[in-house]
Amino acid sequence: MAIQANDKKKPDISLNYRTLINDLVSEGRLSAKDADHLSLKIRTKAQITWHPIEILADDPMDDQANEGQALDLECLTLWLCDKAKQPYHRIDPLKIDSQIITRVMSYEFAKRHQLLALEVRDDEVVITSAEPYMSGWESTISQSQPGKVITRVISNPADIRRYTTEFYNMAKSVSKANALGLNTSSLSNLEAMLELGQGDAMEANDAHIVNIVDWLLGYAFTQRASDIHLEPRREKSRVRFRIDGVLHLVYELPTSVMTAVTSRIKVLGRMDVAEKRKPQDGRLKTKTQDGHEIELRLSTLPTAFGEKMVMRIFDPDILLQSFEALGLANEDYDRWTNMTANPNGIVLVTGPTGSGKTTTLYSSLKQLATEEVNVCTIEDPIEMVEPAFNQMQVQQKSI
């Protein structure tokens, strides 16, 4: 049960790592030897601006009360919740309406007090913090959210810092891009909608649009999405991710901003930005924050309110997977191995979106493309570029 922060006011006490170490020792969670080691090591990190439990978790010691358990960041966060008698909340960005929660407080206020709003209801606002004994900020939130009860929870401080930065930067970019955008609310017929963005190539390179695209791609990678859907509507357009076969609404953008975002991605995918009446295909390659290469297949479709775009996300590493790693075992493995070993014939691979058709085919071709065999593919479009075999794109004009 969440804690409602409107009862008794206690003096603010900021956490510090020395007190936390002493508490862990007194509760039998940390040995005296490990405590001395941590204290000695932390002195060299006195200037680090991390949260105290992040500093302790940077070199996790053994939990003396739980064999095999280390005092890592998650364990220490749960311990802090129990100690402060406040509930734990694991932040799920897919369940947060970032456009609403960023209006609860300014970025500077959230950063200064290490807070993040998680949910806003008619009579309640849920706030997460990693400083359970600090409550001076509550009066300010109460004034900005009149009539609402503040419900406090505790989350991992690293997650709070990360999502605070991401959500507020995204909201700022959308707001500024929207201020520069076109007014689409007065457009009412299909032809006018399709004419939107004829001069969008310059807007597509706006710094705010670049930030929005970078955030959406990075967000999709961290959530392990297989597809990104950009769906234009009359006023508020939608961004949805397909995760484990299910679409999740992750953001709503003003349609003028969505038009510029789509144009930005078309530029990156070397597609015709001016062409908005015909479907197009493209591709681009990018990297995750850890340097991992990711390929995206782009597909557009003209709709009543602009171009709908779908980005399929492919991880090139799947080409290195063995049949066993794909989940083929026992009879399935033997049947597939026998089929792909035949010198001639045809194999049909069918299934719904996200079922593994592309993964199965590319992995199979990768293993068949030896030095003694010439493998050629005819694709529409080429979904992933693989140097082990020859790939040909279908030319629609020749059909």
C-alpha positions in Angstrom: 0.0 0.0 0.0 1.4 3.4 -1.0 2.2 6.1 1.6 0.1 9.3 1.5 2.4 12.2 2.3 0.1 14.6 4.1 0.0 13.6 7.7 2.8 14.4 10.1 5.7 16.6 9.1 9.1 15.4 10.1 12.4 17.2 9.7 14.1 16.5 6.4 17.0 14.1 6.6 19.1 13.4 3.5 20.6 10.0 3.2 24.4 9.6 3.4 26.5 6.5 2.8 28.2 6.5 6.2 24.9 6.2 8.0 23.7 3.6 5.6 26.8 1.5 6.1 26.4 1.7 9.9 22.7 0.7 9.5 23.6 -2.3 7.3 26.2 -3.4 9.8 23.9 -3.1 12.8 21.2 -5.1 11.0 23.6 -7.9 10.2 23.5 -7.3 6.4 27.1 -6.1 6.1 30.2 -7.4 7.8 32.6 -5.1 9.7 35.4 -6.0 7.3 33.3 -5.2 4.2 32.2 -2.0 5.9 35.8 -0.9 6.4 36.6 -1.8 2.8 33.6 0.2 1.5 34.4 3.2 3.7 38.0 3.3 2.5 37.0 3.0 -1.2 34.2 5.6 -1.0 36.5 8.3 0.4 38.1 8.5 -3.1 34.6 9.0 -4.5 33.5 11.8 -2.2 32.8 14.1 -5.2 30.6 11.7 -7.1 27.0 13.1 -7.4 25.4 9.6 -7.3 22.8 8.7 -4.7 24.3 7.1 -1.6 23.0 3.6 -2.3 24.4 3.9 -5.8 27.8 4.5 -4.3 27.4 1.5 -2.1 26.2 -0.7 -5.0 29.1 0.3 -7.2 31.2 -2.3 -5.4 28.5 -4.7 -4.1 29.4 -6.7 -1.0 27.9 -10.0 0.1 24.6 -9.8 1.9 25.4 -11.5 5.3 21.7 -12.2 5.9 21.0 -13.8 2.6 23.5 -16.3 1.3 24.4 -15.9 -2.4 22.8 -12.4 -2.5 24.9 -9.3 -3.2 24.0 -5.9 -1.9 23.5 -4.5 -5.4 21.4 -1.5 -6.3 18.1 -3.4 -6.5 18.7 -5.2 -3.2 19.6 -1.9 -1.4 16.6 -0.1 -2.8 14.3 -2.8 -1.4 16.1 -2.6 1.9 15.6 1.2 1.9 11.9 0.7 1.3 11.6 -1.7 4.2 13.6 0.6 6.4 11.5 3.7 5.5 8.2 1.8 5.5 7.4 3.1 2.0 6.4 0.8 -0.9 8.7 -0.1 -3.7 7.8 0.7 -7.3 9.7 -0.6 -10.4 9.4 2.1 -13.1 7.8 0.7 -16.3 8.1 3.5 -18.9 5.4 1.9 -21.0 2.9 2.5 -18.3 3.8 6.2 -17.8 2.1 9.0 -19.7 5.2 11.2 -20.0 3.2 14.1 -21.4 1.1 14.3 -18.3 3.7 13.6 -15.6 6.1 16.2 -16.9 3.4 18.9 -16.2 3.4 18.1 -12.5 6.7 19.8 -11.8 9.5 21.5 -13.7 12.6 19.5 -14.8 14.8 21.7 -12.5 12.5 20.9 -9.5 12.4 17.2 -10.3 16.2 17.0 -10.7 16.9 19.0 -7.6 14.7 16.9 -5.4 15.3 13.6 -7.3 11.6 13.1 -8.0 9.5 11.7 -10.8 5.8 11.7 -11.1 4.4 8.3 -12.1 0.7 8.8 -12.3 -1.8 11.6 -12.1 -5.4 10.8 -11.2 -8.4 13.1 -10.4 -7.7 13.0 -6.7 -4.1 11.7 -6.4 -0.6 12.1 -7.8 1.9 9.3 -7.4 5.5 10.5 -6.8 8.6 8.3 -6.6 11.7 9.3 -4.8 14.9 7.7 -3.5 15.0 10.1 -0.5 12.2 8.8 1.8 13.0 11.2 4.6 12.8 14.4 2.5 9.4 16.0 2.4 10.0 19.7 1.9 8.9 19.4 -1.7 5.5 18.2 -0.9 4.0 21.7 -0.2 5.1 22.8 -3.7 3.5 19.8 -5.4 0.3 20.3 -3.3 0.0 23.9 -4.6 0.5 22.9 -8.2 -1.9 19.9 -7.9 -4.7 21.3 -5.7 -7.2 18.8 -4.3 -4.9 15.9 -5.0 -3.3 13.6 -2.4 0.4 12.9 -2.8 1.2 9.2 -2.7 4.8 8.4 -2.2 6.8 5.4 -3.4 10.5 4.5 -3.7 12.3 3.5 -6.9 15.8 2.7 -8.0 17.6 6.1 -8.0 19.4 5.3 -11.2 16.0 4.7 -13.0 14.6 7.9 -11.5 17.5 10.0 -12.8 17.5 8.3 -16.2 13.7 8.6 -16.9 13.5 12.1 -15.5 16.1 13.2 -18.0 14.6 11.2 -20.9 10.9 12.2 -20.3 11.6 15.9 -19.8 14.0 16.2 -22.7 11.5 14.5 -25.0 8.7 16.8 -23.7 10.9 19.9 -24.3 11.8 18.8 -27.8 8.1 18.1 -28.7 7.0 21.4 -27.3 9.6 23.4 -29.2 9.1 21.5 -32.4 5.3 22.0 -32.1 5.8 25.7 -31.7 7.6 25.7 -35.1 5.2 23.4 -36.8 2.2 23.7 -39.1 -1.3 24.1 -37.9 -3.1 21.0 -39.2 -6.4 21.3 -37.2 -8.1 23.2 -40.0 -7.3 20.7 -42.7 -10.3 18.5 -43.5 -10.0 16.8 -46.9 -7.8 13.9 -47.9 -5.9 15.7 -50.6 -5.0 18.5 -48.2 -3.7 16.0 -45.7 -1.5 14.3 -48.3 0.0 17.6 -49.4 1.4 18.2 -45.8 5.1 18.2 -45.6 5.9 19.2 -49.2 8.4 21.6 -47.7 9.3 19.4 -44.7 12.8 18.5 -45.7 14.2 21.5 -43.8 12.0 20.8 -40.7 13.2 17.2 -40.7 16.7 18.4 -39.8 15.6 20.7 -37.0 17.5 19.9 -33.8 14.3 19.2 -31.8 13.1 16.7 -34.5 16.5 15.1 -34.4 16.3 14.7 -30.6 12.8 13.2 -30.9 13.9 10.6 -33.5 17.0 9.7 -31.5 14.9 9.3 -28.3 12.3 7.1 -30.0 14.9 4.8 -31.5 16.8 4.5 -28.3 13.6 3.9 -26.3 12.6 1.2 -28.7 15.9 -0.6 -28.4 15.9 -0.6 -24.6 12.4 -1.9 -24.6 13.4 -4.6 -27.1 10.6 -3.6 -29.5 10.4 -5.5 -32.8 8.4 -2.7 -34.6 7.9 1.0 -34.3 4.5 2.3 -35.7 4.1 6.1 -36.4 0.4 6.6 -37.0 -0.8 10.1 -38.0 -4.2 11.3 -36.8 -6.1 14.6 -37.2 -4.5 16.4 -34.2 -2.7 13.9 -32.0 -0.7 11.3 -33.8 0.4 8.0 -32.1 3.7 6.2 -31.6 3.3 2.6 -30.8 5.9 -0.2 -30.1 5.3 -3.9 -30.8 6.8 -5.8 -27.9 6.4 -9.6 -27.7 3.8 -9.4 -30.4 1.6 -6.8 -28.7 1.4 -3.1 -29.6 1.8 -0.6 -26.8 1.0 3.2 -27.1 4.2 5.0 -25.9 3.7 8.6 -27.0 1.3 11.0 -28.7 2.7 13.7 -30.9 1.1 16.8 -32.5 0.5 15.8 -36.1 2.7 18.6 -37.4 5.6 17.2 -35.3 4.8 13.6 -36.5 5.0 14.8 -40.1 8.5 16.2 -39.5 9.6 13.1 -37.6 8.5 10.9 -40.5 10.3 13.1 -42.9 13.5 12.9 -40.8 13.4 9.1 -40.8 12.7 9.1 -44.6 15.8 11.3 -45.1 17.9 8.9 -43.0 16.4 5.9 -45.0 17.2 7.6 -48.4 13.5 7.7 -49.3 11.8 10.3 -51.4 10.7 12.9 -48.9 8.4 14.7 -51.4 6.5 11.5 -52.4 3.6 11.1 -50.1 0.9 9.5 -52.3 2.6 6.1 -52.8 4.0 3.5 -50.4 7.7 3.5 -50.1 10.4 1.1 -48.6 13.7 2.1 -47.2 16.3 1.0 -44.7 18.8 2.4 -42.3 21.5 1.2 -39.9 22.2 2.7 -36.5 23.9 1.8 -33.3 22.6 1.4 -29.7 24.3 3.3 -26.9 26.6 0.3 -26.2 27.8 0.3 -29.8 25.6 -2.6 -31.0 24.6 -2.3 -34.7 20.9 -2.4 -35.5 19.2 -2.4 -38.9 15.7 -1.0 -39.5 13.5 -1.7 -42.4 11.2 1.2 -43.2 7.8 1.1 -44.9 5.3 4.0 -45.5 1.7 4.0 -46.4 -0.4 7.1 -47.3 -3.4 7.6 -45.0 -6.1 10.2 -44.5 -4.0 12.3 -42.2 -0.5 11.8 -43.6 2.0 9.0 -44.0 1.9 6.0 -41.6 5.4 4.5 -41.1 6.4 1.2 -39.7 10.0 0.5 -38.8 10.9 -3.2 -38.4 13.9 -3.6 -36.1 16.4 -6.3 -37.0 19.4 -7.5 -34.9 22.1 -8.7 -37.3 23.4 -11.0 -34.6 20.4 -13.3 -35.2 22.2 -14.4 -38.4 24.8 -16.2 -36.3 22.2 -18.2 -34.4 22.3 -22.0 -34.8 19.1 -24.0 -35.4 19.2 -25.1 -31.8 19.3 -21.4 -30.6 16.2 -20.7 -32.7 14.3 -23.1 -30.6 14.2 -26.0 -33.0 14.7 -29.2 -31.0 14.1 -32.9 -31.3 11.7 -33.8 -34.2 11.4 -30.2 -35.3 15.2 -29.9 -35.6 15.6 -33.1 -37.5 12.7 -32.2 -39.9 14.1 -28.8 -40.6 17.7 -30.1 -41.1 16.5 -32.7 -43.5 14.5 -30.2 -45.5 17.3 -27.6 -45.8 19.8 -30.4 -46.7 17.8 -31.4 -49.9 19.6 -30.2 -53.1 16.3 -29.0 -54.6 12.7 -28.3 -53.7 10.7 -25.5 -52.0 10.0 -24.7 -48.4 7.2 -22.3 -47.3 7.8 -20.4 -44.1 4.5 -18.8 -42.9 3.2 -17.1 -39.8 2.0 -13.8 -38.3 4.1 -10.7 -37.7 6.9 -11.4 -35.2 6.6 -15.2 -35.3 10.2 -15.6 -36.6 9.9 -16.1 -40.4 12.8 -13.7 -41.2 14.9 -15.0 -38.4 14.4 -18.6 -39.5 15.1 -18.0 -43.2 18.2 -15.8 -42.7 19.7 -18.1 -40.1 19.1 -21.1 -42.5 20.7 -19.3 -45.5 23.6 -18.2 -43.4 24.4 -21.8 -42.5 23.8 -23.1 -46.1 26.0 -20.4 -47.7 29.4 -22.2 -47.5 32.4 -21.7 -49.7 31.2 -24.6 -51.9 27.7 -23.3 -52.5 26.4 -20.2 -54.3 23.3 -18.8 -52.6 21.2 -16.1 -54.2 18.1 -14.5 -52.8 15.3 -12.5 -54.5 13.7 -10.3 -51.9 11.1 -7.5 -51.6 12.5 -5.7 -49.8 16.0 -6.9 -48.7 15.4 -7.0 -45.0 19.0 -7.5 -43.8 22.2 -7.2 -45.7 24.3 -10.3 -45.3 27.7 -10.6 -47.1 27.6 -14.5 -47.0 25.2 -14.7 -49.9 24.0 -12.7 -52.9 20.8 -10.6 -52.4 18.7 -9.1 -55.2 15.9 -6.5 -54.7 12.8 -7.1 -56.7 12.4 -4.3 -59.3 8.7 -3.4 -59.4 9.0 -1.6 -62.8 10.2 -4.8 -64.5 7.2 -6.9 -63.3 
